[in-house]
């Protein structure tokens, strides 16, 4: 038997390359727990629209630490992923908006997928689409009217199911589409593939995408955004898209709680969108 070649020997002794993980980047933010209390600066509270007062349907509202009556604030509206291994699928379990702002300078609203028949939030896909859309429109209008949300600076964000929701729900019709000045879509995108719910095909997605009308989207994905970019290069080649791959492999929205370059890029996009200066954030 011939002795092994040098290359084979090197392969035998070289340690395997470990994948980059989220915990390789320091976590310097912790998402606030949701409480049943009155809204206040720095507090995240559970709320329900009046029409659902006798049900378990609810959303969460966070007022920034610098909130004061009479002032005006951008609003981040967020949708959660499906209930799965890396996501509780709940409004309370969402993290993107808090990590983006560090809890300062913007109102953060996490909205439900409404299962009206059961009277509860839906943990898998959309619940009843029309009810979910109606809930969103009313909640955004209420927050802007009651807490100083700037109706010209409302951004829709979402992770996984929520990333698809940015277009599937957020561009569902002209009424809800008119709410947004920009979108943050992390991990998945409406129209890239078909799912097991109605109107997930590309022709239907194209009708929703037509309502984007030049508004910017920040599109991120663990590993690679190549599939989404190929899709949008064909579906909307003149779209205003910023693509951000993440070096990690985890499918999670908690990356915005960690100090990594992708979060810096997201915050820079956010500042440019709103035309605001950079705050001193963790």
N, C-alpha and C positions, 0 to 999 in steps of 0.2 A: 504493500500500500504506500502511495506517495505521501510525503509529509504535506500538511495543509499549507496553502499559499499564505503570503503575508496578509492579503486582504481578508481571507477567511479568518485568520487569527484575530485581526482587528475587530471583525464583526462579533467574534465569540467573546471578546473581553470588553467591548464597548458597552456602557450602560444604556438602557433605553432612554429615549428623549421623553421627558415628562411633559404632558400638555399644560399649557398655561391655564391657571385657575383663577377665579375671581378673588379668592383669599390671598393670592399673591400680591394684590393691591390693597393698601391699608383702607379699612373702613373708618370713615370719620364722621358719618351721619347715622342716626338711628331714627326711623320713622316713628312719629308719635303714636301712642295708643289712642284708640277711639273711646270717648267717654260719653255718657248720657248727661249732658250739662248744657248750659247756655253758651253760645259762641263767645269767644274772647281771643285776644291776640295770643298766638302760640298754642292754641288749644284746638284739637281735632274732635269734632262732635258728630254724633249720629242725628240725622234729621229725616223727616218724612214729609212729602207733600200732603196738603190737606185732603186730597182725594183718596189717599191711601192710609189715612190715620188709623183705620181699624184693621190694618194688615201688617205684615212683617216687611213689606217693601220699604226700602230706605236707602239713603245715600250718606256720605260723610262730607263735612265742610271743615276746612282749615282756614283760619284767618292768620295772616302772617304776623310775626312778632312786632312789626312796625305798623300794624293796622291802627287806624284811628277814625272815628266817625267823621263823615264829610269829605274824606280824601278818596282818591280814585286809584284803583289797582288793576293790573292785568289779571286775567283769570285762566287757570289751567283746568280743563275738564278732562278727566281720565276714566278710561274703561279697563277693567281687569282682564286677565287671561282666563281660559277655561280652568275649572277645578281639576288639577292634575298634579303630577309628582312635584313640580317646582313652583306651583301656584295654588294658593287656596281658592282662587276664583271668586274672591269677595271684594267689596268696596274697601273693607278694612285692611285687606292684604296688599293693596296697591302701593307702589313706591316711586314711580317715575317722577311725579310732580314735586315731591318733597326733595328728592335728590337733586333735581334741576335747580331749585331755588334755595336750598338750604333753610327753608322755612321763612325766608324774607322776601318782601317786595311783591308778592303775588298771592291771590286767593286760590286755593286748591280745592276742587270739587270732584269727588269720585262718585260716579253714577252707576245705577243698577241696570241689569237686563231684567225687564219686568215680566214675571209670570203672573198675569192678572188672575187666572183661574185658581191658582193655588194661593194667591195673596202673598207672594214671597219673591225675593231676588232669585234669579236663575243662575245656576253654577255652570251650565253647559250651553254654549251658543246663546241664542238671542231671546228666549222667552217669546213674547208676542212683539213683533217688530214695531207695529204701529204704536202700541202702548209704550214701548221703550223710547221711541222717538219723541212721543208726546211728553213723556216724563223729562227727557233731556231739555227740550225747548222751555218747558215751564220752570225747571230748576235753574237753568242759566239766567232766564229773565228775572227770576226771583232774587237770585244772588246779586245780580247787577243792581237791581232796584233797592234792595235792603242793605247791602254791605259795600256798595261803592265799586262794584265791578265795572271796568271800562268796556263797554260793548264793542268798541273798536279794537280791543286787544284781548280777544278770547281765543285760546289755542286748544285744540283737541289732541289728546295724547292717548296712547294705549300700547299694551304689551300683548303679544301673541293673538288670542282672540280679539283683544282690544286694539291691536294694530290693524287687523282686518276691519274692525268696527269703525276706524277713522273714515273709511270710505263707505263701507257697507251700511252703517248707520248715519255717519256724519254727512254723507252726500246722498242720503236716501231720497230726499226731495228738495225742492228749492227752499222750502221754509227752514229746515234745519241747516242746509248748506250755507245759508246766509249768515249764520252765527259766527263763523270762524275766520280768523286772519291767518292761521297757519296750523300745521299738523306735525305731530311727532309719532312716528310709527316704528315700534321696536319689535322685530322678529315676527315675520309673516307680513303679507300684503294682499289686499283684495284683488283677485283676478289672476294671481300667479299660478294657482292650481284650483281645481274644483274640490269642494267639500260636500258633506252629506246634509246640506240644507238648501232650500230653494234659492235660485238666482245667484249661485256662486260661479256660474260659467263666465267666460270672458266677454261675451256679448253683453250680458247684464252689467258686468263690472265696467265696461266701456261707457255705458250710459251714465253710471254714477261718476266716473272719472271726468266726464264732460262738464260736470258741475264744479270742478276744481277751479277753473278759469284763472290760471296763472298764479294762484296762491302757493306759497312755499311749503314743502314737506321735508322734514328731516327723517331719513330712513336708515335705521341701523339694524344690525343682525350679528349674532354671535358667529364667528368664523368668517362668513362671506356674505356680501349683499349682491353677488353676481347675478343670481336668478332674477331677483327683483329688478335690477338694472336692465337686464336683457329684455324683460317684459315691458318696462316703461319706455325703453328706447324705441320699441316698436309701437306701443299703444299710445304714447304721448311724448314724442321726441322733443317737443319744445317746452316740456314741463319744467317747473322750477324745483328741482330735486337736489338735495344734499345727501350723499351716501356715506355711511360711516360703518365700516366693519369693526367688530370688537375682537380682540385677541383671545378671548376666553371661549370655552366650549359650552358653558352652562346656559341653559334656556331659562332666563330669569330677568325680572325687572329691577332686581336689587343692585345692579351694577352702578346705578346713579348714586348709590350710597358710598361708593368707593372712589378713591383718588386715582383715577386713570385718565389717560389722554382723551379717550372718547367722551368722557363727561365734560372735559374742558371744551371740546369741539361743540358739544350740544349747547353748553352755556354761551359760547361765542355766537352760535346761530341764533339763540334766543335773544341775546342783546341786540344783534343786528336787526332782527325782526321787529322788536319793540322800540328800537332806537334809544336804548338806555345805556348808561355807563356801567362799567364793571363794578359790582359791589365786592366787599371783602368777605368772601364766603369760605367756609371750611371745604 
